[in-house]
């Protein structure tokens, strides 16, 4: 097991602070796991458990936070399209155009993702979709 990162506690605290990004975020778990909490259309938390080998794509503008699971170890690769941007925008960001665009996309006719049918969500890795309770 690798050692702890410098500023481990502070980093965890920051990851668990609700935030968004102006770009889509793609994460791939190389080792270990953790929980991404994302806000659903009613602003309630939806917890997604990421394990080794999983990939998650968070749309630009979605509020989220991250914490470790019981194994207390994770190595997540962040994949970028183009120039890497690491900027974090802590909530509230209701004036941010990317947040507004994201919320608007939830009410568009072609809204997928978190509206009503979570098993169709691009946020969930395929092997998680089959575990979703059928309504
Ligand atoms: C350790 S990866 C999760 C951190 C996070 O919430 C983010 O990068 O947006």
Backbone and ligand atoms as CSV (ligand in chain L), in Angstrom:
chain,resi,resn,atom,element,x,y,z
A,1,UNK,N,N,0.860,-1.207,0.000
A,1,UNK,CA,C,0.000,0.000,0.000
A,1,UNK,C,C,0.885,1.242,0.000
A,2,UNK,N,N,0.668,2.126,-0.959
A,2,UNK,CA,C,1.466,3.343,-1.000
A,2,UNK,C,C,1.217,4.229,0.223
A,3,UNK,N,N,2.124,5.146,0.476
A,3,UNK,CA,C,1.971,6.046,1.619
A,3,UNK,C,C,0.909,7.096,1.369
A,4,UNK,N,N,0.688,7.885,2.400
A,4,UNK,CA,C,-0.310,8.947,2.306
A,4,UNK,C,C,0.226,10.124,1.517
A,5,UNK,N,N,-0.658,10.770,0.777
A,5,UNK,CA,C,-0.310,12.009,0.094
A,5,UNK,C,C,-0.006,13.085,1.123
A,6,UNK,N,N,0.827,14.016,0.712
A,6,UNK,CA,C,0.987,15.199,1.563
A,6,UNK,C,C,-0.366,15.904,1.641
A,7,UNK,N,N,-0.672,16.473,2.775
A,7,UNK,CA,C,-1.956,17.178,2.982
A,7,UNK,C,C,-3.173,16.282,2.762
A,8,UNK,N,N,-3.033,15.016,3.111
A,8,UNK,CA,C,-4.104,14.037,2.867
A,8,UNK,C,C,-5.450,14.506,3.428
A,9,UNK,N,N,-5.455,14.900,4.710
A,9,UNK,CA,C,-6.728,15.278,5.354
A,9,UNK,C,C,-7.341,16.504,4.680
A,10,UNK,N,N,-6.484,17.452,4.348
A,10,UNK,CA,C,-6.984,18.683,3.720
A,10,UNK,C,C,-7.557,18.381,2.333
A,11,UNK,N,N,-6.868,17.513,1.587
A,11,UNK,CA,C,-7.358,17.157,0.248
A,11,UNK,C,C,-8.721,16.473,0.354
A,12,UNK,N,N,-8.828,15.533,1.302
A,12,UNK,CA,C,-10.107,14.833,1.477
A,12,UNK,C,C,-11.225,15.826,1.798
A,13,UNK,N,N,-10.893,16.764,2.673
A,13,UNK,CA,C,-11.893,17.764,3.063
A,13,UNK,C,C,-12.325,18.577,1.827
A,14,UNK,N,N,-11.368,18.947,1.010
A,14,UNK,CA,C,-11.699,19.707,-0.201
A,14,UNK,C,C,-12.530,18.882,-1.184
A,15,UNK,N,N,-12.150,17.604,-1.360
A,15,UNK,CA,C,-12.899,16.751,-2.285
A,15,UNK,C,C,-14.343,16.582,-1.820
A,16,UNK,N,N,-14.545,16.603,-0.481
A,16,UNK,CA,C,-15.887,16.371,0.056
A,16,UNK,C,C,-16.692,17.667,0.163
A,17,UNK,N,N,-16.086,18.769,-0.211
A,17,UNK,CA,C,-16.817,20.035,-0.262
A,17,UNK,C,C,-17.545,20.113,-1.604
A,18,UNK,N,N,-18.838,20.367,-1.533
A,18,UNK,CA,C,-19.647,20.361,-2.754
A,18,UNK,C,C,-19.125,21.389,-3.753
A,19,UNK,N,N,-18.938,20.939,-5.000
A,19,UNK,CA,C,-18.363,21.809,-6.025
A,19,UNK,C,C,-18.786,21.366,-7.421
A,20,UNK,N,N,-18.400,22.140,-8.404
A,20,UNK,CA,C,-18.608,21.795,-9.815
A,20,UNK,C,C,-17.381,22.238,-10.614
A,21,UNK,N,N,-17.364,21.802,-11.867
A,21,UNK,CA,C,-16.310,22.223,-12.789
A,21,UNK,C,C,-16.960,22.760,-14.063
A,22,UNK,N,N,-16.238,23.641,-14.743
A,22,UNK,CA,C,-16.769,24.214,-15.982
A,22,UNK,C,C,-16.610,23.247,-17.158
A,23,UNK,N,N,-15.863,22.146,-16.947
A,23,UNK,CA,C,-15.686,21.139,-17.997
A,23,UNK,C,C,-16.177,19.786,-17.490
A,24,UNK,N,N,-16.512,18.932,-18.450
A,24,UNK,CA,C,-16.851,17.555,-18.094
A,24,UNK,C,C,-15.669,16.926,-17.356
A,25,UNK,N,N,-15.966,16.075,-16.375
A,25,UNK,CA,C,-14.886,15.420,-15.626
A,25,UNK,C,C,-14.960,13.909,-15.831
A,26,UNK,N,N,-13.873,13.337,-16.317
A,26,UNK,CA,C,-13.798,11.886,-16.507
A,26,UNK,C,C,-12.730,11.339,-15.583
A,27,UNK,N,N,-13.133,10.356,-14.775
A,27,UNK,CA,C,-12.208,9.724,-13.819
A,27,UNK,C,C,-12.215,8.222,-14.035
A,28,UNK,N,N,-11.014,7.639,-13.963
A,28,UNK,CA,C,-10.857,6.190,-14.125
A,28,UNK,C,C,-10.146,5.664,-12.888
A,29,UNK,N,N,-10.732,4.649,-12.253
A,29,UNK,CA,C,-10.129,4.128,-11.030
A,29,UNK,C,C,-9.070,3.075,-11.355
A,30,UNK,N,N,-7.841,3.433,-11.083
A,30,UNK,CA,C,-6.713,2.511,-11.288
A,30,UNK,C,C,-6.561,1.572,-10.100
A,31,UNK,N,N,-6.851,2.084,-8.923
A,31,UNK,CA,C,-6.741,1.293,-7.679
A,31,UNK,C,C,-7.798,1.783,-6.708
A,32,UNK,N,N,-8.389,0.848,-6.003
A,32,UNK,CA,C,-9.287,1.212,-4.910
A,32,UNK,C,C,-10.588,1.830,-5.383
A,33,UNK,N,N,-11.287,2.412,-4.444
A,33,UNK,CA,C,-12.605,2.960,-4.769
A,33,UNK,C,C,-12.984,4.116,-3.886
A,34,UNK,N,N,-14.163,4.621,-4.153
A,34,UNK,CA,C,-14.679,5.741,-3.375
A,34,UNK,C,C,-16.062,6.094,-3.863
A,35,UNK,N,N,-16.632,7.109,-3.241
A,35,UNK,CA,C,-17.996,7.516,-3.558
A,35,UNK,C,C,-18.016,8.908,-4.173
A,36,UNK,N,N,-18.633,9.000,-5.338
A,36,UNK,CA,C,-18.983,10.291,-5.896
A,36,UNK,C,C,-20.446,10.531,-5.561
A,37,UNK,N,N,-20.728,11.597,-4.853
A,37,UNK,CA,C,-22.104,12.020,-4.619
A,37,UNK,C,C,-22.418,13.108,-5.633
A,38,UNK,N,N,-23.532,12.925,-6.324
A,38,UNK,CA,C,-23.956,13.939,-7.298
A,38,UNK,C,C,-25.367,14.380,-6.935
A,39,UNK,N,N,-25.739,15.572,-7.307
A,39,UNK,CA,C,-27.084,16.083,-7.042
A,39,UNK,C,C,-28.045,15.623,-8.124
A,40,UNK,N,N,-29.213,15.121,-7.707
A,40,UNK,CA,C,-30.213,14.779,-8.707
A,40,UNK,C,C,-31.045,16.021,-9.032
A,41,UNK,N,N,-32.077,15.832,-9.854
A,41,UNK,CA,C,-32.821,17.013,-10.323
A,41,UNK,C,C,-33.571,17.703,-9.196
A,42,UNK,N,N,-33.788,16.991,-8.081
A,42,UNK,CA,C,-34.443,17.605,-6.922
A,42,UNK,C,C,-33.422,18.094,-5.892
A,43,UNK,N,N,-32.181,18.139,-6.295
A,43,UNK,CA,C,-31.089,18.616,-5.442
A,43,UNK,C,C,-30.818,17.664,-4.270
A,44,UNK,N,N,-31.187,16.402,-4.444
A,44,UNK,CA,C,-30.866,15.407,-3.418
A,44,UNK,C,C,-29.590,14.673,-3.834
A,45,UNK,N,N,-28.836,14.201,-2.844
A,45,UNK,CA,C,-27.613,13.477,-3.166
A,45,UNK,C,C,-27.932,12.097,-3.733
A,46,UNK,N,N,-27.172,11.721,-4.737
A,46,UNK,CA,C,-27.225,10.387,-5.311
A,46,UNK,C,C,-25.797,9.848,-5.218
A,47,UNK,N,N,-25.627,8.709,-4.543
A,47,UNK,CA,C,-24.264,8.200,-4.296
A,47,UNK,C,C,-23.872,7.157,-5.340
A,48,UNK,N,N,-22.714,7.327,-5.928
A,48,UNK,CA,C,-22.207,6.393,-6.940
A,48,UNK,C,C,-20.892,5.811,-6.432
A,49,UNK,N,N,-20.859,4.489,-6.312
A,49,UNK,CA,C,-19.672,3.805,-5.782
A,49,UNK,C,C,-18.771,3.419,-6.954
A,50,UNK,N,N,-17.596,3.967,-6.955
A,50,UNK,CA,C,-16.609,3.702,-8.008
A,50,UNK,C,C,-15.591,2.713,-7.470
A,51,UNK,N,N,-15.372,1.630,-8.236
A,51,UNK,CA,C,-14.370,0.645,-7.811
A,51,UNK,C,C,-13.294,0.517,-8.888
A,52,UNK,N,N,-12.263,-0.211,-8.559
A,52,UNK,CA,C,-11.146,-0.385,-9.500
A,52,UNK,C,C,-11.666,-0.830,-10.871
A,53,UNK,N,N,-11.214,-0.157,-11.913
A,53,UNK,CA,C,-11.619,-0.499,-13.277
A,53,UNK,C,C,-12.829,0.289,-13.765
A,54,UNK,N,N,-13.495,0.997,-12.853
A,54,UNK,CA,C,-14.666,1.790,-13.252
A,54,UNK,C,C,-14.239,3.135,-13.816
A,55,UNK,N,N,-15.123,3.654,-14.633
A,55,UNK,CA,C,-14.921,4.998,-15.164
A,55,UNK,C,C,-16.194,5.789,-14.875
A,56,UNK,N,N,-16.048,7.048,-14.577
A,56,UNK,CA,C,-17.216,7.904,-14.345
A,56,UNK,C,C,-17.030,9.190,-15.119
A,57,UNK,N,N,-18.124,9.644,-15.715
A,57,UNK,CA,C,-18.101,10.912,-16.447
A,57,UNK,C,C,-19.123,11.831,-15.804
A,58,UNK,N,N,-18.653,12.940,-15.265
A,58,UNK,CA,C,-19.539,13.920,-14.637
A,58,UNK,C,C,-19.724,15.079,-15.605
A,59,UNK,N,N,-20.974,15.399,-15.930
A,59,UNK,CA,C,-21.195,16.514,-16.862
A,59,UNK,C,C,-20.688,17.836,-16.300
A,60,UNK,N,N,-20.267,18.711,-17.180
A,60,UNK,CA,C,-19.879,20.060,-16.760
A,60,UNK,C,C,-21.047,20.686,-16.006
A,61,UNK,N,N,-20.757,21.290,-14.874
A,61,UNK,CA,C,-21.780,22.032,-14.135
A,61,UNK,C,C,-22.485,21.257,-13.043
A,62,UNK,N,N,-22.352,19.934,-13.020
A,62,UNK,CA,C,-23.075,19.170,-11.996
A,62,UNK,C,C,-22.368,19.335,-10.641
A,63,UNK,N,N,-23.165,19.601,-9.600
A,63,UNK,CA,C,-22.593,19.646,-8.254
A,63,UNK,C,C,-22.252,18.232,-7.806
A,64,UNK,N,N,-21.101,18.087,-7.175
A,64,UNK,CA,C,-20.682,16.772,-6.704
A,64,UNK,C,C,-19.672,16.910,-5.570
A,65,UNK,N,N,-19.354,15.760,-4.975
A,65,UNK,CA,C,-18.294,15.693,-3.959
A,65,UNK,C,C,-17.770,14.255,-3.970
A,66,UNK,N,N,-16.644,14.043,-3.320
A,66,UNK,CA,C,-16.022,12.711,-3.350
A,66,UNK,C,C,-15.510,12.350,-1.971
A,67,UNK,N,N,-15.646,11.065,-1.641
A,67,UNK,CA,C,-14.991,10.573,-0.429
A,67,UNK,C,C,-14.542,9.124,-0.636
A,68,UNK,N,N,-13.648,8.676,0.218
A,68,UNK,CA,C,-13.122,7.313,0.112
A,68,UNK,C,C,-14.134,6.299,0.635
A,69,UNK,N,N,-14.011,5.047,0.190
A,69,UNK,CA,C,-14.812,3.987,0.792
A,69,UNK,C,C,-14.010,3.353,1.932
A,70,UNK,N,N,-14.494,2.220,2.467
A,70,UNK,CA,C,-13.904,1.652,3.682
A,70,UNK,C,C,-12.438,1.250,3.503
A,71,UNK,N,N,-12.026,0.963,2.269
A,71,UNK,CA,C,-10.634,0.552,2.030
A,71,UNK,C,C,-9.667,1.725,2.233
A,72,UNK,N,N,-10.203,2.927,2.194
A,72,UNK,CA,C,-9.403,4.118,2.493
A,72,UNK,C,C,-8.210,4.316,1.557
A,73,UNK,N,N,-8.367,3.865,0.332
A,73,UNK,CA,C,-7.278,4.017,-0.635
A,73,UNK,C,C,-7.869,4.116,-2.043
A,74,UNK,N,N,-7.385,5.077,-2.806
A,74,UNK,CA,C,-7.838,5.179,-4.192
A,74,UNK,C,C,-6.755,5.821,-5.047
A,75,UNK,N,N,-6.716,5.399,-6.292
A,75,UNK,CA,C,-5.855,6.060,-7.277
A,75,UNK,C,C,-6.728,6.305,-8.500
A,76,UNK,N,N,-7.125,7.559,-8.685
A,76,UNK,CA,C,-8.037,7.914,-9.771
A,76,UNK,C,C,-7.302,8.740,-10.814
A,77,UNK,N,N,-7.369,8.255,-12.044
A,77,UNK,CA,C,-6.782,9.023,-13.146
A,77,UNK,C,C,-7.838,10.026,-13.629
A,78,UNK,N,N,-7.425,11.242,-13.888
A,78,UNK,CA,C,-8.344,12.223,-14.466
A,78,UNK,C,C,-7.991,12.399,-15.928
A,79,UNK,N,N,-8.982,12.235,-16.793
A,79,UNK,CA,C,-8.750,12.309,-18.238
A,79,UNK,C,C,-9.305,13.623,-18.774
A,80,UNK,N,N,-8.519,14.287,-19.579
A,80,UNK,CA,C,-8.927,15.584,-20.112
A,80,UNK,C,C,-9.043,15.524,-21.628
A,81,UNK,N,N,-9.965,16.303,-22.140
A,81,UNK,CA,C,-10.014,16.579,-23.576
A,81,UNK,C,C,-9.317,17.921,-23.740
A,82,UNK,N,N,-8.161,17.939,-24.378
A,82,UNK,CA,C,-7.463,19.212,-24.540
A,82,UNK,C,C,-6.685,19.595,-23.304
A,83,UNK,N,N,-6.527,20.876,-23.123
A,83,UNK,CA,C,-5.692,21.429,-22.056
A,83,UNK,C,C,-6.279,21.085,-20.676
A,84,UNK,N,N,-5.472,20.490,-19.759
A,84,UNK,CA,C,-6.012,20.172,-18.430
A,84,UNK,C,C,-6.414,21.428,-17.655
A,85,UNK,N,N,-7.618,21.397,-17.125
A,85,UNK,CA,C,-8.106,22.490,-16.263
A,85,UNK,C,C,-8.552,21.837,-14.962
A,86,UNK,N,N,-7.962,22.287,-13.848
A,86,UNK,CA,C,-8.249,21.665,-12.551
A,86,UNK,C,C,-9.141,22.550,-11.675
A,87,UNK,N,N,-9.611,23.656,-12.235
A,87,UNK,CA,C,-10.317,24.636,-11.400
A,87,UNK,C,C,-11.588,24.053,-10.778
A,88,UNK,N,N,-11.730,24.293,-9.478
A,88,UNK,CA,C,-12.883,23.835,-8.705
A,88,UNK,C,C,-13.729,25.058,-8.356
A,89,UNK,N,N,-15.033,24.943,-8.535
A,89,UNK,CA,C,-15.948,26.024,-8.143
A,89,UNK,C,C,-16.855,25.509,-7.035
A,90,UNK,N,N,-16.598,25.942,-5.819
A,90,UNK,CA,C,-17.438,25.495,-4.708
A,90,UNK,C,C,-18.826,26.110,-4.796
A,91,UNK,N,N,-19.807,25.318,-4.329
A,91,UNK,CA,C,-21.173,25.827,-4.294
A,91,UNK,C,C,-21.252,27.001,-3.329
A,92,UNK,N,N,-21.979,28.067,-3.579
A,92,UNK,CA,C,-22.969,28.260,-4.640
A,92,UNK,C,C,-22.371,28.782,-5.950
A,93,UNK,N,N,-22.898,28.261,-7.064
A,93,UNK,CA,C,-22.478,28.705,-8.400
A,93,UNK,C,C,-23.687,28.955,-9.288
A,94,UNK,N,N,-24.805,29.331,-8.658
A,94,UNK,CA,C,-26.045,29.466,-9.423
A,94,UNK,C,C,-25.976,30.576,-10.490
A,95,UNK,N,N,-24.974,31.460,-10.378
A,95,UNK,CA,C,-24.799,32.487,-11.417
A,95,UNK,C,C,-23.852,32.022,-12.529
A,96,UNK,N,N,-23.258,30.858,-12.353
A,96,UNK,CA,C,-22.275,30.384,-13.343
A,96,UNK,C,C,-23.004,29.864,-14.588
A,97,UNK,N,N,-22.621,30.364,-15.778
A,97,UNK,CA,C,-23.332,29.935,-16.997
A,97,UNK,C,C,-23.264,28.429,-17.247
A,98,UNK,N,N,-22.185,27.782,-16.819
A,98,UNK,CA,C,-22.077,26.330,-17.042
A,98,UNK,C,C,-23.078,25.581,-16.145
A,99,UNK,N,N,-23.241,26.033,-14.922
A,99,UNK,CA,C,-24.250,25.429,-14.038
A,99,UNK,C,C,-25.637,25.633,-14.640
A,100,UNK,N,N,-25.899,26.853,-15.105
A,100,UNK,CA,C,-27.214,27.152,-15.677
A,100,UNK,C,C,-27.494,26.282,-16.903
A,101,UNK,N,N,-26.464,26.099,-17.718
A,101,UNK,CA,C,-26.600,25.271,-18.920
A,101,UNK,C,C,-26.878,23.815,-18.532
A,102,UNK,N,N,-26.172,23.344,-17.505
A,102,UNK,CA,C,-26.382,21.965,-17.047
A,102,UNK,C,C,-27.826,21.761,-16.571
A,103,UNK,N,N,-28.300,22.689,-15.747
A,103,UNK,CA,C,-29.670,22.563,-15.218
A,103,UNK,C,C,-30.688,22.620,-16.353
A,104,UNK,N,N,-30.426,23.490,-17.312
A,104,UNK,CA,C,-31.319,23.595,-18.464
A,104,UNK,C,C,-31.356,22.260,-19.219
A,105,UNK,N,N,-30.208,21.619,-19.328
A,105,UNK,CA,C,-30.151,20.353,-20.077
A,105,UNK,C,C,-31.017,19.278,-19.423
A,106,UNK,N,N,-31.255,19.403,-18.116
A,106,UNK,CA,C,-32.084,18.409,-17.421
A,106,UNK,C,C,-33.553,18.525,-17.805
A,107,UNK,N,N,-33.943,19.697,-18.237
A,107,UNK,CA,C,-35.352,19.893,-18.560
A,107,UNK,C,C,-35.603,19.889,-20.067
A,108,UNK,N,N,-34.555,19.794,-20.862
A,108,UNK,CA,C,-34.728,19.694,-22.307
A,108,UNK,C,C,-35.421,18.374,-22.634
A,109,UNK,N,N,-36.068,18.318,-23.797
A,109,UNK,CA,C,-36.786,17.105,-24.209
A,109,UNK,C,C,-35.899,15.876,-24.232
A,110,UNK,N,N,-34.654,16.074,-24.621
A,110,UNK,CA,C,-33.768,14.909,-24.760
A,110,UNK,C,C,-32.981,14.653,-23.483
A,111,UNK,N,N,-33.468,15.177,-22.353
A,111,UNK,CA,C,-32.727,15.003,-21.103
A,111,UNK,C,C,-32.577,13.524,-20.781
A,112,UNK,N,N,-31.371,13.131,-20.487
A,112,UNK,CA,C,-31.124,11.753,-20.057
A,112,UNK,C,C,-30.604,11.840,-18.654
A,113,UNK,N,N,-29.622,11.052,-18.371
A,113,UNK,CA,C,-28.937,11.189,-17.099
A,113,UNK,C,C,-29.840,11.062,-15.899
A,114,UNK,N,N,-29.858,12.069,-15.080
A,114,UNK,CA,C,-30.457,11.942,-13.761
A,114,UNK,C,C,-31.953,12.160,-13.749
A,115,UNK,N,N,-32.550,12.457,-14.887
A,115,UNK,CA,C,-33.977,12.735,-14.874
A,115,UNK,C,C,-34.762,11.445,-15.039
A,116,UNK,N,N,-35.312,10.953,-13.978
A,116,UNK,CA,C,-36.316,9.890,-14.053
A,116,UNK,C,C,-35.793,8.502,-14.312
A,117,UNK,N,N,-34.781,8.359,-15.107
A,117,UNK,CA,C,-34.356,7.027,-15.524
A,117,UNK,C,C,-32.866,6.841,-15.281
A,118,UNK,N,N,-32.488,6.626,-14.031
A,118,UNK,CA,C,-31.062,6.588,-13.706
A,118,UNK,C,C,-30.311,5.462,-14.401
A,119,UNK,N,N,-31.009,4.369,-14.785
A,119,UNK,CA,C,-30.284,3.278,-15.448
A,119,UNK,C,C,-29.858,3.666,-16.849
A,120,UNK,N,N,-30.358,4.786,-17.370
A,120,UNK,CA,C,-29.888,5.252,-18.677
A,120,UNK,C,C,-28.771,6.276,-18.516
A,121,UNK,N,N,-28.400,6.548,-17.283
A,121,UNK,CA,C,-27.479,7.651,-17.040
A,121,UNK,C,C,-26.079,7.392,-17.564
A,122,UNK,N,N,-25.530,8.359,-18.295
A,122,UNK,CA,C,-24.136,8.242,-18.711
A,122,UNK,C,C,-23.185,8.326,-17.518
A,123,UNK,N,N,-23.730,8.701,-16.346
A,123,UNK,CA,C,-22.880,8.811,-15.159
A,123,UNK,C,C,-22.541,7.457,-14.569
A,124,UNK,N,N,-23.328,6.444,-14.905
A,124,UNK,CA,C,-23.122,5.144,-14.274
A,124,UNK,C,C,-22.375,4.207,-15.206
A,125,UNK,N,N,-21.378,3.534,-14.662
A,125,UNK,CA,C,-20.685,2.510,-15.446
A,125,UNK,C,C,-21.687,1.391,-15.748
A,126,UNK,N,N,-21.496,0.723,-16.878
A,126,UNK,CA,C,-22.470,-0.278,-17.320
A,126,UNK,C,C,-22.767,-1.344,-16.285
A,127,UNK,N,N,-21.760,-1.813,-15.585
A,127,UNK,CA,C,-22.012,-2.916,-14.645
A,127,UNK,C,C,-22.805,-2.451,-13.430
A,128,UNK,N,N,-22.923,-1.120,-13.222
A,128,UNK,CA,C,-23.741,-0.609,-12.119
A,128,UNK,C,C,-25.214,-0.509,-12.542
A,129,UNK,N,N,-25.441,-0.302,-13.850
A,129,UNK,CA,C,-26.818,-0.075,-14.297
A,129,UNK,C,C,-27.701,-1.278,-13.997
A,130,UNK,N,N,-27.142,-2.481,-14.161
A,130,UNK,CA,C,-27.971,-3.669,-13.960
A,130,UNK,C,C,-28.378,-3.837,-12.508
A,131,UNK,N,N,-27.634,-3.222,-11.588
A,131,UNK,CA,C,-27.961,-3.340,-10.164
A,131,UNK,C,C,-29.010,-2.322,-9.727
A,132,UNK,N,N,-29.334,-1.397,-10.626
A,132,UNK,CA,C,-30.246,-0.343,-10.212
A,132,UNK,C,C,-31.642,-0.933,-9.995
A,133,UNK,N,N,-32.324,-0.565,-8.909
A,133,UNK,CA,C,-33.666,-1.122,-8.698
A,133,UNK,C,C,-34.571,-0.815,-9.885
A,134,UNK,N,N,-35.253,-1.830,-10.364
A,134,UNK,CA,C,-36.195,-1.643,-11.470
A,134,UNK,C,C,-37.502,-1.113,-10.870
A,135,UNK,N,N,-38.079,-0.106,-11.501
A,135,UNK,CA,C,-39.293,0.503,-10.951
A,135,UNK,C,C,-40.527,-0.202,-11.496
L,1,LIG,C1,C,-10.052,12.223,-5.885
L,1,LIG,S1,S,-11.032,12.497,-7.245
L,1,LIG,C2,C,-12.438,13.413,-6.752
L,1,LIG,C3,C,-12.184,14.828,-6.520
L,1,LIG,C4,C,-13.243,15.629,-7.140
L,1,LIG,O1,O,-14.326,15.743,-6.642
L,1,LIG,C5,C,-12.988,16.254,-8.398
L,1,LIG,O2,O,-11.904,16.105,-8.951
L,1,LIG,O3,O,-13.895,16.924,-8.877
